């Protein structure tokens, strides 16, 4: 792994290191990316979504936020050669539409499995 070195100046040039800045530098240099499953969106996001980050998905009702999250839930399980992380994932639904979400997730999972991603 490449190691980035930099001097981070603290207040009034004291030479003190601001821990948050260093942590962010390390995260940026080590951050992996996960595919969204959409090449155009991945290109826009410079290779997908960064890991070790919090992403907020917002939009009008019925614009595809849940579909996008379900897609990420599955692409995180893809192996690395397909742009995934090869890991387990967890989806927590707080909206109360669990039956519909579970049905759609099963459809997504079946499709991903049929393509050899899962």
C-alpha positions in Angstrom: 0.0 0.0 0.0 1.2 3.5 -0.8 1.9 5.6 2.2 1.2 9.4 2.0 3.2 11.7 4.2 2.4 15.3 4.8 3.0 17.8 7.5 -0.3 19.1 8.9 0.0 22.5 10.6 -2.1 23.2 13.7 -3.4 26.5 14.9 -1.0 29.4 14.4 1.6 27.2 12.8 2.5 25.4 16.0 3.3 22.2 14.1 0.6 20.3 16.1 -1.1 17.6 14.1 -4.8 17.9 13.8 -5.9 14.2 14.2 -9.0 14.6 12.2 -7.0 15.8 9.1 -4.5 13.0 9.4 -7.3 10.4 9.8 -9.1 11.7 6.7 -5.8 11.6 4.7 -5.3 8.0 5.7 -8.9 7.1 4.9 -8.6 8.8 1.5 -5.4 6.9 0.6 -6.8 3.6 1.8 -10.4 3.9 0.8 -11.7 1.2 -1.5 -14.6 1.8 -3.8 -17.7 -0.3 -4.3 -19.6 -0.5 -7.6 -23.1 0.8 -7.8 -23.8 -1.7 -10.5 -24.3 1.1 -13.0 -21.2 1.9 -15.0 -22.3 5.5 -15.8 -22.9 6.2 -12.1 -19.7 4.6 -11.1 -17.8 6.8 -13.6 -19.5 9.9 -12.2 -18.5 8.8 -8.7 -14.9 8.2 -9.8 -15.1 4.4 -9.6 -18.1 3.9 -7.3 -18.9 4.8 -3.7 -16.0 5.1 -1.2 -16.0 2.7 1.6 -15.5 3.8 5.2 -17.8 6.7 4.5 -21.4 7.7 5.2 -23.5 8.4 2.1 -26.9 10.1 2.3 -29.4 9.1 -0.4 -32.2 11.7 -0.8 -34.9 12.3 -3.2 -38.6 12.5 -3.9 -41.0 9.7 -3.0 -40.8 6.8 -5.5 -37.6 8.0 -7.2 -35.6 4.8 -6.6 -33.8 5.4 -3.2 -34.8 2.0 -1.9 -33.9 0.2 -5.1 -30.5 1.9 -5.1 -29.8 0.8 -1.5 -30.9 -2.8 -2.3 -28.6 -2.7 -5.3 -25.7 -1.6 -3.0 -26.7 -4.3 -0.5 -26.1 -6.9 -3.2 -23.1 -5.4 -5.0 -21.2 -5.2 -1.7 -21.4 -9.1 -1.7 -20.0 -9.4 -5.2 -16.4 -10.5 -5.3 -13.7 -7.9 -5.9 -13.2 -8.8 -9.5 -16.7 -7.6 -10.2 -16.3 -4.4 -8.2 -17.8 -5.7 -4.9 -16.2 -6.2 -1.5 -16.9 -9.9 -1.1 -18.5 -9.2 2.3 -21.7 -9.7 4.2 -24.2 -6.8 4.3 -27.1 -5.7 6.4 -30.2 -3.7 5.4 -32.3 -2.1 8.1 -35.7 -1.0 7.0 -37.4 1.6 9.3 -40.3 2.5 6.9 -42.6 -0.5 7.7 -42.7 -1.7 4.1 -40.8 -4.9 4.8 -42.8 -7.2 2.7 -42.5 -5.2 -0.5 -38.8 -4.6 0.2 -38.1 -8.3 0.9 -39.9 -9.3 -2.3 -37.9 -6.8 -4.4 -34.6 -7.9 -2.7 -35.4 -11.5 -3.6 -35.9 -10.5 -7.2 -32.6 -8.6 -7.3 -30.8 -11.4 -5.6 -32.1 -14.0 -8.1 -31.1 -11.8 -11.0 -27.6 -11.2 -9.5 -27.2 -15.0 -8.9 -28.3 -15.8 -12.5 -25.5 -13.5 -13.8 -22.9 -15.3 -11.5 -22.3 -12.3 -9.2 -23.5 -14.0 -6.0 
